[in-house]
């Protein structure tokens, strides 16, 4: 019973490990794998964010969900303390106009309040990469034009905030609110669940995993490998315990059969009893009744088996001895 209990516990542990590993793998697989899609990282100068805000258009190379946006943005001049930008972020389909209103209301896909968190000042300015996560992912189609809009600051209205700007027309898959061509703000877009479009021009950014995504994938791979290894070990232990239990059970069954065969009247311990029985039923030659050979004398002693019990009494045989008178010789 103890071996059976251990075997059942091992099997339960195996299924528990499988369920745990499946849960861990499912949770890891649910983690988003963001991919860098469009980026314009060139910075020739910085531009002051006006009261009317700024916009920049972009054309995705990946079809998926737009989840994150990064913009090179910060305080214009280092001063007392470090102030961060807060304002309105909006995503539109299509490009905007060069005068207000920049976009038509039906083209609005998302509008939310955002607040920058990074503030690192140098001797020139405090313009650094700011990360804005979308409250609701926006489904984007490859090779279709979209735009993002940033309003003027809300909290620090009297503080000048500047955004990185390239003036050499580095990014050809979009434009900005400047009427003159060749001006693009510094930004990055990230797409989740992306499906790459193989028809990319020479100016598009190749779809690569970000460092955050690489770390998540490496962790997912390690967790998956550990879960599979643990599940395999538990399965091997369960199988080994099950085999040991079956072997012991078979051996015990064989011992019971062997012990029962020893207690039977056909075992070697009762061989003397059978010998006496053979001797008793053997018919002797006619002998005088006063001269009975010792070999024909019976005994009342019976052998005992290992349990101290006499075997089943053999059937009693009556031996009849006849006395014949010798014939008289003729005179």
Buried (B, 14 or more C-beta within 10 A) or exposed (E): EEBEEBBBEBBEBBEEBBEEBEEBBEEBEEEBBBBBBBBBBBBEEBBEBEEEBBBBBBBBBBBBBBBBBBBBBBBBEBEEEEBBBBBBBBBBBEBBEEEEEBBEEEBEBBEEEBEBEBBEBEEEBBBBBBBBEBEEBBEBBBBEBBBBBBBBBEEBEEBEBBBBBBBEEBBBBBBBBBEEEBBBBBBBBBBBBBEBBEEBEEEBBEBEBBEEBEEBBEEBEEBBEEBEEBBEEBBEBBBEBBEEBEEEEEEEEEEEEEEEEEEEEEEEBBEEBBEBBEEBEEEEEEBEEEEEEEEEEEEEEEBEBEEEEEBEEBEEEEEEEEEEEEEEEEE
